[in-house]
Amino acid sequence: GIGRAVTEAVLAEGWTAIAVDLSADALARCRGEISDAGDRLICEELDVADEAAVAALIDGLETSGNALTGVVNSAGTGADIPALGTTAETFRKLLWVNLVGSFVVAREAARHMAERRRGSIINIASVSGMVGNTGRVAYGASKGGILSATKVMAVEWANLGIRVNAISPGPIETPLVTRVHTAAARQAWHERVPSHRYGTPEEVAGAAMFLLDESKSSYVTGHTLVVDGGMTVAGLMHSND
C-alpha cells in the first residue's frame, strides 16, 4: 500500500519510479494499473533479505542508466503476537526483512550515491518502534532498529551528500491492514489516535515526497517524520461527543 502510493506520487512528479517487490504478481498488477507511465515505471522482482540480489539489482540499474537519486525502504513484514508467544524464529525473520533488508538496500544505494554526492534515503519505520504497542515485540524491535540505523547512516553519510531520514506511520489503511485488523483492533486504534481515523497510504507518500525532493528538504537528515494523526504525542483525551 505505502510503496504503491509512493510509486504513484513519484510518477506524478514526472520522475522515473523503480518499483521493487517480492511478488511478481503484485508487480504485474502495478504495471497493468499504471500503464500510462510507460518507460518511467520500472518493475523489478526482489527479496530485500537477499544481500547478493540487492547488490546485483542496484548495480544493474546504475549501469543501465537508471542512477538512483532516492530510495524509499517500504518492504516489510509484521506479526501481532504477545512476547511470551513470540519464537526466536519469528523474531529473526522480522529483523532480517525489516531491519537488515532496509539496511542492505540503503547501503548498496549509498555506494553509488556517494560517487555523485547526492541522494535521499527514506526508511519506513513505525510508531511501534517508538512506543510499547502490545503484540509488537519483534516488529517494534525491528522498527526501533531502523530508527537508530537511520540516525547513524545520516551522520556517517552527510559529508557524502546523502540524506537519510525515517517516516514512522501510525495505523495506515493498506490492503494488508484491511485484511488483518479486526473490529476490536480498529476501535482501539480509533480511541488512541487523536484524529480518530486511520491514515491513508497517500498521506505517507506525501511525507516521502517532501523528504525525497532536495528542493524542499536539502537540509533535513537524521530526522524521523511521524505520520500518525497525533498518536505518539497524545496524553489524556476527552471524548468530543
N, C-alpha and C positions, 0 to 999 in steps of 0.2 A: 504493500500500500504506500508506504513512505517513499520507497525507491521509485515506484512508478510515478508518483506525484512530482518528485524532483526531476525525473526524466522529462516529463511534460513541461515543467517550468523552464528547464534549460533550453528545450527546443523552442518554446515561446519567446525566449530572449534572442533567438537567432543563432544560438551556439550549436555545436555538434555534441550529441549525447552518446555516451557509450554505456549501454545498459547491460549489466552482468548479473546472471542468476544461475543457481544450481539446476533449475528446471528448464529443460529445452521447451517444454510445452508452454510455460509461462512466457518465455521469450518469444515464442511464435505468436501467442496472443497479443503481446505487446506490439510486435512488428505489424500484425494484421490490423490492430485497432488504431495505430498511429501511422498508417501507410502514407499519409501525405508528407511525412518528414523526409522521405526519400533517403538520400545518402547521408543526411545529417543524423540519422539514427543508426548506430552500430550495435548489434546484439551479439553477445558472446556468452557461451556457457562456461561456468567456472565454479569450482568448490574453493571458497576462500581459505579453507583449512588445509589445502594442498599447496604447500610453500613453493614447490618447483613449478606448479601450474600457474600460480600467481605471477612469478617472475617471468615465465615464458610469455604469458599473455601481455604483460605490460611492456616487455622488451619488444614484442611483435608489433604492438600498437605504435611504439616510438619509431621503429624502423619503417613502418608503412606510412608515416607522415601524420599520424594522429597523436601528436605530442600532448601529454596531459597537462592542463593548467589547473584543474580542480578535481578533487576526489571526494565523494560522499560515501562513507562506510556505513551502509544501512543493512547489510546482510546480518542475520542473527537468528537465534532460536531461543525459546523460553521454556519455563517449567513453573508450575504453581504447586509446590509440594512442601509440606511442613519440614523443618530442618531435621527432625528426628527420622523422617521417612526418606530423606534425600541420600541416595547412594553416591559413593565416590565416583562411580562411572558417570552418573548424571552430572555431577559437579565438573568432572573433567571435560565432558562433552560441551557444556555451555562455555566454559573458559576457553576451550580450543577454538570454537567457532566465533563466539562473540568478541573475545579479547585478543587471542593470538591471531585470528584471521584478520581482524581490523588492523592490528599492528603490522602484519606482514604486507598487506596491501599498502598501508601508509609508507612503510619503509621502502618498498620497491618503487613506488611512485616518487618518493623524495629523492632517490638516487638520480633520477632523470631531471626532476625539477631543479635540483641543485646546480646542474650544468647550465641552466638558463637563468638561475637566481630569481625564480618566480614560481609561485604555486600556492594553492589553498587546499588544505585537507580538513575535512569535517568528519568527526566521528559521532555517530548517533549513539548516545548513551541512554539514560532513562532516569526518571525520578527515583526508581527503585535502587539506583546506585548512590542516591543522596539521603534517602530516609529508609527506615526499617519496615518496609512493607512485608507483611506476613506471607509465607509461602514462597519467598523470593530469595532464599539464602544463596543459592547458586547463581541465579540470574542477577541478583543485586550485586554479588561479588564480582561478576564479570563486568557489569556496567560501571561499578565503582573503580575497577581496574582501568577501564577505558578513560575515565575522568583523570586519574593520576597519570596515565601514559600520555594523555593529550598535553598536560602541563609540561612534562619532561621533554617531549618532542618539540613543543613550541619554543622552549628555552634553547634547546640544542640547535634547532634549525633556523632560528630567527636571523642569524647572520648569513644564512644561505638564501635569504629571500623567500623562505617558505613559512606561511602562516598555518598554524594548527589550532583548531577550535573544536568544541563539542556542542551538541544540542541534546538537551535532556527533555524528551517529551513526557507528558503525563499520559492519561488514557486517550488514545487516538483510535478513531473508528476505522480501523483497517479491516480487510477481509478476514484476517486471522482472528482479530478481536471479536468481530461479529459472530464468528462460529463458536468461540470458546467461552465468552463471558456470559455467565448465567444472569438471570433476572436479579438474583440477590447480589451478585458482584456489581452489576450496573447501579443498583440502588446505593451500595456502599460507596462507589466512586462519586456518584452524583452528590451524596451528602458530604463527602470530603473535599470536593473541588468547589471553591467559591463561585465559579462560573456556572456550576450545576449542569454541566454538559460534558460530553466527550469532545476532544478536538478533532480536526479533520487532517488527513494527510497533506492537503494543500496548505494548511496553516504551518505545518512543519517545513514544507518545501519553501515557503516564503522566507522563513528564517535562514534556511540553507542558501537561498539565492543571495541574501544580504551578505553572508559570510564568504560566498564564492566570488562576489563581484568586488574586485580590488578598488574600483572607483568609489565604493561605498564603505569598505571596511579594511582599507590597506594598513591601518594602524591597530587592528584588532587581532590579537593572537594569545593563545593560552586561556581563552575565555570559555565559559560554559553558558550558553544561551538556553534558559529554561522556558519551555513552551508547555505550560501545564495548567492554564486557567487559574493560577494563583495557589495551587495546592501546597507547594512546599513552603510558602510564606504564611499560610493561614494559621491563625490561632483559634480562639473561641469564636464560633459563628452562631448567630441567631437566625432563626427562620424568618424569611421575608413574607411568609403568609400572614 
